[in-house]
Amino acid sequence: MVGRISLLRRFSSICIPPAVWQEVVEQGGSRPGAAEIRDARESGWLRVVEPSDKALVRLLKQELHAGEAESIALALEVRPDVLLLDETEARRVAGLYGLPVTGIIGLLIQAKRDGLVSSLAEEMDRLREQGGFWIQDALYRRVLEAERDE
């Protein structure tokens, strides 16, 4: 969410597991969003929480990246309103556990409905160009068509 972490403030609390913190902030360095995540943690509205079920994390890591595995394990413990996942396989696995999932595009669509962003095209273009985020062309077109229909 390049320059848009503030969109997550609609949730009362945000938790990320250590693997996500490490990937985005520690390994991300100057990557878009890294400084925003660090600032969010320092201000106290984002917390880094380690999942306690290490066996589940190991099991999930057989199919998923560490951040996705820890995110799903942590979500099963804290039962969030929504789990933010973008990778198809991670979303499928989270669905098997009955976890409510959305992705960055889903958050942007909701932000547009709430009047927090003016253009989904601009937001998705920013994700692609500045964040290196891959958005399937068919999804990109569907989102814009849905925006026009509203």
C-alpha positions as CSV (number, residue, x, y, z in Angstrom):
1,M,0.0,0.0,0.0
2,V,2.4,2.6,-1.3
3,G,1.8,5.8,0.7
4,R,-1.6,4.4,1.9
5,I,-0.9,2.7,5.2
6,S,-3.3,5.2,6.8
7,L,-6.2,3.3,5.1
8,L,-5.6,0.6,7.6
9,R,-6.4,2.9,10.5
10,R,-10.1,2.1,10.1
11,F,-9.3,-1.1,12.0
12,S,-9.0,-0.8,15.7
13,S,-5.7,-2.7,15.8
14,I,-3.2,-4.1,13.3
15,C,-1.0,-7.1,14.1
16,I,1.7,-8.5,11.8
17,P,3.9,-11.5,12.5
18,P,7.7,-11.2,12.8
19,A,8.3,-12.7,9.3
20,V,6.3,-9.9,7.7
21,W,8.1,-7.3,9.7
22,Q,11.4,-8.8,8.7
23,E,10.5,-9.0,5.0
24,V,8.9,-5.6,4.7
25,V,11.0,-3.5,7.1
26,E,14.3,-5.2,7.9
27,Q,14.9,-6.7,4.5
28,G,12.8,-4.1,2.7
29,G,15.1,-1.2,3.8
30,S,14.2,1.6,1.4
31,R,11.3,-0.4,-0.2
32,P,8.1,1.6,-0.5
33,G,6.1,1.3,2.7
34,A,8.9,0.2,4.9
35,A,9.2,3.5,6.7
36,E,5.5,3.8,7.1
37,I,5.3,0.4,8.8
38,R,8.2,1.3,11.1
39,D,6.5,4.5,12.0
40,A,3.1,2.8,12.6
41,R,4.8,0.4,15.0
42,E,6.7,3.2,16.8
43,S,3.4,5.1,17.2
44,G,1.8,2.0,18.7
45,W,-1.1,1.3,16.3
46,L,0.7,-1.6,14.6
47,R,2.1,-4.4,16.7
48,V,4.4,-7.3,15.8
49,V,3.0,-10.4,17.4
50,E,4.6,-13.9,17.2
51,P,2.2,-16.8,16.6
52,S,2.4,-19.3,19.4
53,D,1.6,-22.4,17.4
54,K,5.1,-23.1,15.9
55,A,4.0,-26.6,14.7
56,L,1.3,-25.0,12.6
57,V,3.7,-22.4,11.2
58,R,6.1,-25.2,10.2
59,L,3.3,-27.1,8.5
60,L,2.0,-24.0,6.6
61,K,5.6,-23.1,5.5
62,Q,5.6,-26.4,3.5
63,E,3.2,-24.7,1.1
64,L,3.6,-20.9,1.8
65,H,6.2,-18.2,2.4
66,A,7.1,-17.6,6.0
67,G,5.1,-14.3,6.2
68,E,2.0,-15.9,4.9
69,A,2.4,-19.0,7.1
70,E,2.9,-16.8,10.2
71,S,0.0,-14.5,9.2
72,I,-2.5,-17.4,9.0
73,A,-1.3,-19.0,12.2
74,L,-1.5,-15.6,14.0
75,A,-5.0,-15.0,12.6
76,L,-6.2,-18.3,13.9
77,E,-5.1,-17.1,17.4
78,V,-6.3,-13.5,17.4
79,R,-9.4,-13.9,15.1
80,P,-9.1,-10.6,13.3
81,D,-12.0,-8.9,11.4
82,V,-10.0,-9.5,8.2
83,L,-6.7,-11.0,7.2
84,L,-4.8,-9.2,4.5
85,L,-3.4,-11.7,2.0
86,D,-2.8,-11.2,-1.7
87,E,-1.2,-14.5,-2.9
88,T,-3.7,-16.9,-4.3
89,E,-2.4,-20.0,-2.5
90,A,-2.3,-18.2,0.8
91,R,-5.9,-17.0,0.4
92,R,-6.9,-20.6,-0.5
93,V,-5.3,-22.0,2.7
94,A,-6.8,-19.2,4.9
95,G,-10.2,-20.0,3.4
96,L,-9.8,-23.7,4.5
97,Y,-9.5,-22.4,8.1
98,G,-12.5,-20.1,7.6
99,L,-10.6,-16.9,8.0
100,P,-12.0,-13.7,6.5
101,V,-9.6,-12.6,3.8
102,T,-9.1,-9.5,1.6
103,G,-6.2,-8.2,-0.4
104,I,-4.8,-4.8,-1.1
105,I,-7.2,-4.3,-4.0
106,G,-10.2,-5.1,-1.7
107,L,-8.9,-2.5,0.8
108,L,-8.6,0.1,-2.0
109,I,-12.2,-0.7,-3.2
110,Q,-13.5,-0.2,0.3
111,A,-11.5,3.0,0.7
112,K,-13.0,4.3,-2.6
113,R,-16.5,3.5,-1.3
114,D,-15.7,5.4,1.9
115,G,-14.4,8.4,0.0
116,L,-10.8,7.9,1.2
117,V,-9.3,7.6,-2.3
118,S,-10.5,9.4,-5.4
119,S,-9.3,7.0,-8.2
120,L,-8.8,3.3,-8.1
121,A,-6.9,3.5,-11.4
122,E,-4.4,5.9,-9.9
123,E,-4.0,3.7,-6.8
124,M,-3.5,0.5,-8.7
125,D,-1.1,2.3,-11.1
126,R,0.9,3.5,-8.0
127,L,1.0,-0.1,-6.7
128,R,2.3,-1.3,-10.0
129,E,4.8,1.4,-10.7
130,Q,6.1,2.4,-7.3
131,G,5.4,-0.8,-5.3
132,G,6.3,-3.4,-7.9
133,F,2.9,-5.0,-7.1
134,W,1.7,-7.4,-9.8
135,I,-2.0,-6.9,-10.7
136,Q,-3.4,-9.2,-13.4
137,D,-4.7,-7.2,-16.3
138,A,-8.1,-8.9,-16.2
139,L,-8.5,-7.9,-12.4
140,Y,-7.4,-4.4,-13.2
141,R,-10.1,-4.0,-15.9
142,R,-12.8,-5.7,-13.6
143,V,-12.1,-3.3,-10.8
144,L,-12.3,-0.3,-13.1
145,E,-15.5,-1.6,-14.7
146,A,-17.1,-2.1,-11.3
147,E,-16.1,1.4,-10.3
148,R,-17.8,2.8,-13.3
149,D,-20.9,0.8,-12.6
150,E,-21.3,2.2,-9.1
